[in-house]
Amino acid sequence: MAEHSFKYIIVGGGVSAGYAAREFVNQGVKPGELAIISKEAVAPYERPALSKAYLFPESPARLPGFHTCVGSGGERLLPEWYSEKGVQLHLSTEIVKADLAAKSLTSAKGETFKYQTLVIATGSTVIRLTDFGVEGADAKNIFYLREVDDADKLYEAIKGKKNAKAVVVGGGYIGLELSAVLRLNNIDVTMVYPEPWCMPRLFTAEIAAFYEGYYANKGVTIIKGTVATGFTSNSDGEVKEVKLKDGRVLEADIVVVGVGGRPQISLFKGQVEEEKGGIKTDSFFKTNVSNVYAVGDVATFPLKLYNEVRRVEHVDHARKSAEQAAKAIIAAEAGKTVEEYDYLPYFYSRSFDLSWQFYGDNVGETVLFGDNNPASSKPNFGTYWIKDGKVVGAFLEGGTPDENKAIAKVARALPAVEDVNQLAKEGISFASKI
Ligand code: FAD
């Protein structure tokens, strides 16, 4: 069986891998020194497109349109870019064994990959209802969404069903984005989630009330406070009904499940230090094993701004952590160091005509500002989070590019707030003054 040897290997070929490769090349890595090994059949791409433009009824986004690093406004790294730069892409190659002591990886096909420095960028995997033994959860037309193959299957089902009924299980950003795009495809959509409102880990009740109202106006039915406990299927094994814990039964031709993910770190269990469900790193994304780094969704890293360690499952951090690791690796070889990672958490989502951004930390008391009427023709509202008398987080729906920059700035600056009522009155102009 083939044995390959590289100075640098990135295991995983998602968002972080693409941004790390670009940075390695910027840092002067030579042809033949770097390889990316990916389970997926395609070069790194901007994963967030899969729950948005990829499923649009008209002119859906397709590769090569959204390869990294186009999502942050950079150069699109087509497969040719990797060959031009001498970065080897080992695609459709799943690593099934990692031996960090021997600096060796083994693929499902039995190939061996030796490295001097390893970057772990294996991202997350979806949590499946079959993991909990939910009755009938292995029926056909129950979909999950993580990789481009999953999106293709869902797209085919959407196109193949006329007057279809879909049930979306989960009220997080995947559930919200997919419900919107299913509606755009003229599908009858019901969302089901157990929490009292959608996106409960970030949204306040007031923020959620806007989105739930807006979705209802678009024809999405929302059932809260209950979960799917089972599925029935027809004689072809295709899902037919979703049984809810509260006794209701919903008809469904398509079910999409978005109930969260978990970092893919099982390959490295017992070989590397873990914390908060991820691989523990320092501010340079270096693990406790020499010459092994971890970036993106799998890394639990020091969040300097809040003086604590966290794992962040968002694309902006995937990009930035990858760049930081590549810079730090090259600097360390020259006996130098780079500045510590100083990340400002940033999340965003887009659905229908809506677009929100959030920066900072969602802790403490909240102040809502602006027009959060779901029937408004141009919704534009936001929320500040205030802790210990300072603004620590800011959310904005429908902001202009300048307003979005302003909320990023306010979350970083942590300005003092003297009068909460005044803050509510000032709204976005408070951030714009910073
Ligand atoms: P990934 O991009 O997931 O890449 C991991 C790669 O590793 C994959 O190619 C996988 O196949 C490969 N891999 C795993 N195990 C192995 C193995 N053993 N051998 C070989 N290869 C392996 N974030 C936002 O901030 N905003 C959004 O709007 C947003 N939308 C999203 C929509 C969807 C549908 C999904 C799934 C995620 C979305 N995210 C969003 C989250 C964001 O995409 C992730 O945080 C980001 O992709 C993480 O990057 P990563 O490189 O760590 O992992």
Residues whose N, C-alpha, C, O or C-beta is under 5 A from the ligand:
A	BS01	FAD	G12 G13 G14 V15 S16 A17 I37 S38 K39 E40 R47 P48 L50 S51 T93 E94 I95 A121 T122 G123 S124 L145 R146 Q264 V295 G296 D297 V298 E313 H314 V315 D316 A318 Y346 F347 Y348 S349
